Amino acid sequence: MQTSFGTGQANRESTDLAFTDPLTGLGNHRRFFDKVDRLISDRADDPAPFTVGILDLDGFKPINDLFGHKAGDDILIQVAMRLRASMDGHSTVCRIGADEFAFLYPLVFSEEAAAEKSRMLIEILSAPYDVGERTARLSASVGCSLFYSGDETTEILVNKAETALYHAKRSGRGRVVVYTREMEEAAKRVTRIEQALRRAVSAGEVEPHFQPIVDLSTRRTIGFETLARWTDRDLGAVPPTVFIPIAEERGIIGPLSQLVLRKATEAARSWPSDLFLSFNLSPSQLVDQNTGLHILAILDRTGFDPRRLEIEITETGLMNDPASAAQIVDDLRRVGIRVSLDDFGTGQSSLGRLREFHFDKLKIDRAFVSSILDDRPSEHIIRAILAMCEGLGMDVVAEGIEEEAQADRLVQFGCAGGQGYLFGKPVDADATLGYLRDSFRGALRAKAI
């Protein structure tokens, strides 16, 4: 027969296990939430500030893959020991995810002090870790939030800290970000835009606009680049520099891209058959093996000739999963779709990729074109790109041409294709048809003369 003392001890041990991370011995997610809940309750009558933080190890997965999971576990144990040793008698640290730790500082009252404490943790974790006979190094990113009001719950505080962590990781490794009111307003705006964008994509309200691409020597239009444009009934015109990154981050880019490509190919069917349509793929689409199938299904549905389609991808897009990107590029080229490398020279440039991926065309980034008239390095870079592409048998288009002098200099260097406001701004399908009619009439008049 078990005594009440024995029963109580067993219950306590069971509770301890439920609140403990088995690998590191630190408290777990439940322990952390319980600690913060209790502190909020204790300060209900006098809500003095305190700090909650989330710490995430930068680049832990590659180290885990390189050294193995056993070594990865050893590193996590060493991280936990360092973090525990850095806590004073009032503070708490818990492991709440695979390589994510949470800390509670009851006596840290200001944003400045929270940032300073967090930087100290990052410094402590930056020393080498023993992995058998080798050593490994890690950095960490931290997001913090401060409790100010009795209206805030543990969940709200942790969510704010995670939002700050997200901003920290976006700005580089080893960073600290403390949640601010401005960040809260920005987060709310992003959520509003996301919800409106989901509704717009579902309702088919995002439209393709088209910018002409010309033969620089004759100024004849040879194709158009497709650019997504969106005007919301409440938000007004939302720039693509705003809604495209949100679509990427929130998983909307696939449906958005398919909608715009379908509308663009439907519009381009009525163009002269010698004009091509250029269309951008996002980095996330280059890791989705269904991307090629979606494109081919849209072309089949709209009756658009694959040989008139060019797909533009960026160097950055190739970096996430080069093998996946190569497979998608091969699938597209197999049916006659041409593939262009966009924004060349601004990403993780590797000349080897020009050989590996067999691009049909390269687009010189506007950053070089804008300074071609007064910057010798830009001039030399453009000359080198053109010589390289000639040797590789690749077409070239220079982007961002706004002045006649820029176009003349590019022709002088031997650049065949050009794009920019000098030749036309992006306009909708109806205006593009008008542009083509005007171009046709102009060509007829030139022949008559």
C-alpha positions as CSV (number, residue, x, y, z in Angstrom):
1,M,0.0,0.0,0.0
2,Q,1.4,3.4,-1.1
3,T,1.4,6.1,1.6
4,S,0.1,9.7,1.0
5,F,3.7,10.8,1.2
6,G,4.8,8.4,-1.5
7,T,1.9,9.4,-3.7
8,G,2.7,13.1,-3.3
9,Q,6.4,12.5,-4.1
10,A,5.4,10.5,-7.2
11,N,3.1,13.3,-8.3
12,R,5.8,15.9,-7.9
13,E,8.3,13.8,-9.9
14,S,5.7,13.3,-12.6
15,T,5.1,17.1,-12.7
16,D,8.8,17.8,-12.8
17,L,9.2,15.5,-15.8
18,A,6.3,17.2,-17.6
19,F,8.0,20.5,-17.1
20,T,11.6,19.5,-17.9
21,D,13.5,19.2,-21.2
22,P,14.9,15.7,-21.1
23,L,18.1,16.5,-23.1
24,T,19.3,19.6,-21.3
25,G,17.6,19.4,-17.9
26,L,16.3,22.9,-18.4
27,G,12.7,23.7,-18.0
28,N,10.6,23.2,-21.2
29,H,7.9,25.3,-22.9
30,R,5.3,24.5,-20.2
31,R,7.8,25.5,-17.4
32,F,8.5,28.8,-19.1
33,F,4.9,29.7,-19.6
34,D,4.1,28.8,-16.0
35,K,6.9,31.0,-14.7
36,V,5.8,34.0,-16.7
37,D,2.1,33.4,-15.8
38,R,3.0,33.4,-12.1
39,L,5.1,36.6,-12.5
40,I,2.2,38.4,-14.2
41,S,-0.1,37.3,-11.5
42,D,2.3,38.4,-8.7
43,R,2.5,41.9,-10.3
44,A,-1.3,42.3,-11.1
45,D,-1.7,45.1,-8.5
46,D,1.6,46.8,-9.4
47,P,2.6,45.9,-13.0
48,A,6.3,46.7,-12.8
49,P,8.1,45.9,-16.1
50,F,10.1,42.7,-16.7
51,T,11.7,41.2,-19.8
52,V,11.0,38.0,-21.8
53,G,13.4,36.9,-24.5
54,I,13.7,34.2,-27.2
55,L,17.1,33.1,-28.3
56,D,17.7,31.1,-31.5
57,L,21.0,29.5,-32.5
58,D,22.1,30.7,-35.9
59,G,23.2,28.1,-38.4
60,F,22.6,25.1,-36.0
61,K,21.1,22.9,-38.7
62,P,24.2,22.9,-40.9
63,I,26.4,22.1,-37.9
64,N,24.0,19.3,-36.9
65,D,24.2,17.9,-40.5
66,L,28.0,18.2,-40.6
67,F,28.9,16.7,-37.2
68,G,25.9,14.4,-36.7
69,H,22.9,14.5,-34.3
70,K,24.9,13.1,-31.3
71,A,27.3,16.0,-31.6
72,G,24.4,18.4,-32.1
73,D,22.9,17.2,-28.8
74,D,26.2,17.7,-27.1
75,I,26.4,21.2,-28.4
76,L,22.8,21.9,-27.1
77,I,23.8,20.6,-23.7
78,Q,26.8,22.9,-23.6
79,V,24.6,25.8,-24.7
80,A,22.2,25.0,-21.9
81,M,25.0,24.9,-19.3
82,R,26.3,28.3,-20.4
83,L,22.9,29.9,-20.3
84,R,22.0,28.4,-16.9
85,A,25.4,29.6,-15.5
86,S,24.7,33.2,-16.8
87,M,21.4,33.5,-14.9
88,D,21.2,35.2,-11.6
89,G,19.0,33.9,-8.7
90,H,15.9,35.7,-10.0
91,S,16.1,34.8,-13.7
92,T,15.1,31.7,-15.6
93,V,16.1,30.0,-18.9
94,C,14.2,27.2,-20.6
95,R,14.6,25.2,-23.8
96,I,11.4,25.7,-25.8
97,G,12.3,24.4,-29.3
98,A,14.9,22.3,-31.1
99,D,17.5,25.1,-31.0
100,E,15.4,27.8,-29.3
101,F,15.7,29.0,-25.7
102,A,13.6,31.4,-23.7
103,F,14.7,33.5,-20.8
104,L,12.8,35.5,-18.1
105,Y,14.5,38.5,-16.4
106,P,12.1,39.7,-13.6
107,L,14.5,42.6,-12.7
108,V,15.3,44.0,-16.2
109,F,13.0,47.0,-16.6
110,S,14.2,48.8,-19.7
111,E,14.7,48.2,-23.4
112,E,18.4,49.2,-23.1
113,A,19.0,46.8,-20.2
114,A,17.2,44.0,-22.1
115,A,19.4,44.5,-25.2
116,E,22.6,44.6,-23.0
117,K,21.7,41.4,-21.2
118,S,20.9,39.7,-24.6
119,R,24.2,40.8,-26.1
120,M,26.0,39.2,-23.1
121,L,24.2,35.9,-23.8
122,I,25.3,36.0,-27.4
123,E,28.9,36.7,-26.4
124,I,28.8,33.8,-23.9
125,L,27.5,31.4,-26.7
126,S,30.1,32.6,-29.2
127,A,33.0,30.7,-27.6
128,P,34.0,27.4,-29.3
129,Y,32.2,24.1,-28.5
130,D,33.9,20.8,-28.1
131,V,32.7,18.2,-30.5
132,G,34.9,15.1,-30.0
133,E,38.4,16.0,-31.2
134,R,37.0,19.1,-33.1
135,T,35.5,22.4,-32.2
136,A,32.5,24.2,-33.6
137,R,31.4,27.8,-33.3
138,L,27.9,29.2,-33.1
139,S,26.2,32.6,-33.1
140,A,22.7,33.4,-31.8
141,S,19.9,35.9,-32.4
142,V,17.6,37.3,-29.7
143,G,14.2,38.9,-29.7
144,C,12.9,40.5,-26.5
145,S,9.7,42.0,-25.3
146,L,8.9,43.9,-22.1
147,F,5.9,43.6,-19.8
148,Y,4.3,47.0,-19.1
149,S,0.6,46.4,-18.6
150,G,-1.6,44.0,-16.7
151,D,-3.6,43.5,-20.0
152,E,-0.6,41.5,-21.5
153,T,-0.7,37.7,-21.3
154,T,2.3,35.3,-21.5
155,E,1.2,34.4,-25.0
156,I,1.2,38.0,-26.1
157,L,4.6,38.6,-24.6
158,V,6.1,35.5,-26.2
159,N,4.5,36.4,-29.6
160,K,6.1,39.8,-29.4
161,A,9.5,38.4,-28.5
162,E,9.2,36.0,-31.5
163,T,8.3,38.9,-33.8
164,A,11.4,40.7,-32.5
165,L,13.5,37.6,-33.1
166,Y,12.2,37.3,-36.7
167,H,13.4,40.9,-37.3
168,A,16.7,40.1,-35.6
169,K,17.3,37.1,-37.9
170,R,16.3,39.0,-41.0
171,S,18.9,41.7,-40.3
172,G,21.8,39.2,-39.9
173,R,23.4,36.8,-37.4
174,G,24.2,37.6,-33.8
175,R,21.6,40.5,-33.6
176,V,19.3,41.6,-30.8
177,V,16.0,43.3,-31.4
178,V,13.7,44.5,-28.7
179,Y,10.0,44.7,-29.6
180,T,8.7,48.3,-30.1
181,R,5.4,49.9,-30.7
182,E,6.5,50.7,-34.2
183,M,7.2,47.0,-34.8
184,E,3.7,46.2,-33.6
185,E,2.1,48.7,-36.0
186,A,4.3,47.3,-38.8
187,A,3.3,43.7,-37.9
188,K,-0.4,44.7,-37.9
189,R,0.0,46.4,-41.3
190,V,1.7,43.3,-42.8
191,T,-1.2,41.1,-41.5
192,R,-3.8,43.5,-43.0
193,I,-1.9,43.4,-46.4
194,E,-1.6,39.6,-46.2
195,Q,-5.4,39.1,-45.5
196,A,-6.3,41.6,-48.3
197,L,-3.8,39.9,-50.7
198,R,-5.3,36.4,-50.0
199,R,-8.7,37.8,-50.8
200,A,-7.4,39.5,-54.0
201,V,-5.7,36.4,-55.3
202,S,-8.8,34.3,-54.6
203,A,-11.0,36.9,-56.4
204,G,-8.5,37.2,-59.3
205,E,-7.9,40.9,-58.6
206,V,-4.1,41.0,-59.1
207,E,-3.3,42.2,-62.7
208,P,-0.3,41.8,-65.0
209,H,1.3,44.9,-66.4
210,F,3.8,44.7,-69.3
211,Q,7.0,46.6,-69.9
212,P,8.5,46.5,-73.4
213,I,11.9,44.9,-74.2
214,V,13.5,46.3,-77.3
215,D,16.3,45.7,-79.8
216,L,18.6,48.5,-78.9
217,S,20.0,49.1,-82.4
218,T,16.6,49.3,-84.2
219,R,14.3,50.2,-81.2
220,R,11.9,47.5,-82.4
221,T,9.9,45.9,-79.6
222,I,10.9,42.2,-79.3
223,G,9.0,41.2,-76.1
224,F,7.5,42.3,-72.8
225,E,8.3,41.6,-69.1
226,T,5.3,40.7,-67.0
227,L,5.0,42.6,-63.7
228,A,2.3,42.1,-61.0
229,R,0.2,45.1,-60.0
230,W,-2.4,45.2,-57.3
231,T,-4.9,47.9,-56.2
232,D,-7.0,47.1,-53.1
233,R,-10.4,48.7,-52.5
234,D,-9.3,49.7,-49.0
235,L,-5.5,49.9,-49.1
236,G,-5.3,51.5,-52.5
237,A,-2.4,50.8,-54.8
238,V,0.1,48.5,-53.0
239,P,3.6,48.5,-54.5
240,P,5.0,45.1,-55.6
241,T,8.1,45.9,-53.4
242,V,5.6,45.6,-50.5
243,F,3.2,42.8,-51.4
244,I,5.6,40.4,-53.2
245,P,7.9,39.8,-50.1
246,I,4.7,39.3,-48.0
247,A,3.4,36.8,-50.6
248,E,6.8,35.0,-50.3
249,E,6.9,34.9,-46.5
250,R,3.2,34.0,-46.0
251,G,3.0,31.2,-48.7
252,I,0.8,33.1,-51.2
253,I,3.4,33.5,-54.0
254,G,2.4,30.2,-55.8
255,P,-1.3,31.0,-56.3
256,L,-0.4,34.7,-57.0
257,S,2.2,33.8,-59.6
258,Q,-0.2,31.3,-61.3
259,L,-3.0,33.9,-61.5
260,V,-0.7,36.5,-63.0
261,L,0.8,34.1,-65.5
262,R,-2.6,32.9,-66.6
263,K,-3.8,36.5,-67.2
264,A,-0.6,37.5,-68.9
265,T,-0.6,34.5,-71.4
266,E,-4.3,35.1,-72.2
267,A,-3.5,38.8,-73.0
268,A,-0.3,37.9,-75.0
269,R,-2.1,35.4,-77.3
270,S,-3.4,38.4,-79.3
271,W,0.1,39.9,-79.8
272,P,2.2,39.3,-82.9
273,S,3.6,35.8,-82.8
274,D,7.2,37.0,-82.9
275,L,6.9,38.8,-79.5
276,F,7.9,36.9,-76.4
277,L,6.6,37.1,-72.9
278,S,9.0,37.2,-69.9
279,F,7.8,36.1,-66.5
280,N,9.6,36.1,-63.1
281,L,9.8,33.1,-60.8
282,S,10.3,33.7,-57.1
283,P,13.0,31.8,-55.0
284,S,10.4,29.7,-53.2
285,Q,9.0,28.5,-56.5
286,L,12.4,27.1,-57.4
287,V,12.3,24.6,-54.5
288,D,8.8,23.4,-55.4
289,Q,9.0,20.6,-58.0
290,N,5.4,21.2,-59.0
291,T,6.3,24.6,-60.4
292,G,7.0,23.3,-63.9
293,L,3.8,21.4,-64.0
294,H,1.8,24.5,-62.9
295,I,3.4,26.5,-65.7
296,L,2.7,23.9,-68.4
297,A,-0.9,23.4,-67.2
298,I,-1.5,27.2,-67.5
299,L,0.1,27.3,-71.0
300,D,-2.1,24.4,-72.1
301,R,-5.2,26.1,-70.7
302,T,-4.5,29.4,-72.4
303,G,-3.1,28.0,-75.6
304,F,0.1,30.0,-75.3
305,D,3.1,28.7,-77.2
306,P,5.8,27.6,-74.7
307,R,8.5,28.8,-77.2
308,R,7.2,32.4,-76.7
309,L,7.7,32.3,-72.9
310,E,10.8,33.3,-71.1
311,I,11.2,32.5,-67.4
312,E,13.4,34.9,-65.3
313,I,15.1,33.6,-62.2
314,T,17.6,35.4,-59.9
315,E,20.9,34.3,-58.6
316,T,19.6,34.5,-55.0
317,G,16.7,32.1,-56.1
318,L,19.3,29.5,-57.2
319,M,21.0,29.5,-53.8
320,N,18.3,27.9,-51.7
321,D,18.3,24.5,-53.5
322,P,20.5,24.4,-56.6
323,A,19.5,20.8,-57.4
324,S,15.8,21.6,-57.3
325,A,16.3,24.8,-59.4
326,A,18.3,22.8,-62.0
327,Q,15.6,20.2,-62.3
328,I,12.9,22.9,-62.8
329,V,15.0,24.7,-65.4
330,D,15.6,21.5,-67.3
331,D,11.9,20.7,-67.3
332,L,11.0,24.1,-68.7
333,R,13.7,24.2,-71.3
334,R,12.7,20.7,-72.5
335,V,9.4,22.0,-73.8
336,G,11.0,25.1,-75.5
337,I,10.6,27.7,-72.7
338,R,13.7,29.9,-72.5
339,V,15.3,30.7,-69.1
340,S,16.9,34.0,-68.3
341,L,19.2,35.0,-65.3
342,D,17.8,38.2,-63.8
343,D,19.7,40.9,-61.9
344,F,23.1,39.5,-62.8
345,G,26.0,40.8,-60.6
346,T,23.9,41.7,-57.5
347,G,23.4,38.3,-55.9
348,Q,25.7,35.5,-54.9
349,S,27.5,35.6,-58.2
350,S,29.1,32.4,-59.4
351,L,30.3,32.1,-63.0
352,G,30.1,28.4,-62.6
353,R,26.3,28.6,-62.5
354,L,26.3,30.0,-66.0
355,R,27.8,26.7,-67.1
356,E,25.7,24.5,-64.8
357,F,22.3,26.0,-65.7
358,H,22.6,26.7,-69.4
359,F,20.8,30.0,-69.4
360,D,19.5,31.4,-72.7
361,K,19.7,35.0,-71.6
362,L,21.3,37.2,-69.0
363,K,19.9,40.5,-67.7
364,I,22.3,43.2,-66.6
365,D,21.1,44.8,-63.4
366,R,20.0,48.4,-63.5
367,A,22.6,49.3,-60.8
368,F,25.3,49.0,-63.4
369,V,23.3,50.7,-66.2
370,S,22.4,53.7,-64.1
371,S,26.0,54.6,-63.5
372,I,27.4,53.6,-67.0
373,L,28.0,57.2,-68.1
374,D,30.1,58.4,-65.1
375,D,31.5,55.3,-63.4
376,R,34.4,53.5,-65.0
377,P,34.1,50.3,-62.9
378,S,30.4,49.9,-64.1
379,E,31.5,50.4,-67.7
380,H,34.2,47.7,-67.4
381,I,31.8,45.3,-65.7
382,I,29.2,45.7,-68.4
383,R,31.9,45.2,-71.1
384,A,33.1,42.1,-69.3
385,I,29.5,40.7,-69.0
386,L,28.9,41.3,-72.7
387,A,32.1,39.6,-73.8
388,M,31.4,36.6,-71.5
389,C,27.9,36.2,-72.9
390,E,29.1,36.4,-76.5
391,G,31.5,33.5,-75.7
392,L,28.7,31.5,-74.0
393,G,26.2,32.1,-76.8
394,M,23.8,33.9,-74.5
395,D,21.5,36.9,-75.3
396,V,21.8,40.0,-73.2
397,V,19.2,42.6,-72.0
398,A,20.3,45.7,-70.1
399,E,17.7,46.8,-67.5
400,G,16.8,50.3,-66.2
401,I,17.6,52.3,-69.3
402,E,16.2,55.9,-68.7
403,E,18.4,58.1,-71.0
404,E,19.3,58.1,-74.6
405,A,23.0,58.4,-73.8
406,Q,22.8,55.2,-71.8
407,A,21.2,53.4,-74.7
408,D,23.8,54.8,-77.1
409,R,26.7,53.7,-74.9
410,L,25.2,50.1,-74.6
411,V,24.9,49.9,-78.3
412,Q,28.5,51.0,-78.7
413,F,29.5,48.2,-76.3
414,G,27.6,45.7,-78.3
415,C,24.5,45.1,-76.1
416,A,21.6,43.9,-78.2
417,G,18.6,44.2,-75.9
418,G,17.3,46.9,-73.6
419,Q,14.5,47.6,-71.1
420,G,13.6,50.7,-69.1
421,Y,11.4,53.8,-68.8
422,L,13.1,55.3,-72.0
423,F,11.2,52.7,-74.0
424,G,8.0,52.4,-71.9
425,K,6.7,52.1,-68.4
426,P,4.7,49.0,-67.3
427,V,1.1,49.3,-68.4
428,D,-2.0,47.0,-68.4
429,A,-3.1,44.7,-71.1
430,D,-5.3,47.2,-72.9
431,A,-2.7,49.9,-72.9
432,T,-0.1,47.4,-74.2
433,L,-2.3,46.6,-77.2
434,G,-2.6,50.3,-77.9
435,Y,1.2,50.5,-77.7
436,L,1.6,47.7,-80.2
437,R,-0.9,49.3,-82.6
438,D,1.0,52.5,-82.5
439,S,4.3,50.7,-83.0
440,F,2.8,48.9,-86.0
441,R,1.5,52.1,-87.6
442,G,4.9,53.7,-87.0
443,A,6.6,50.8,-88.7
444,L,4.2,51.1,-91.7
445,R,4.9,54.8,-92.0
446,A,8.6,54.2,-91.9
447,K,8.4,51.7,-94.7
448,A,6.2,54.1,-96.9
449,I,8.9,56.8,-96.5
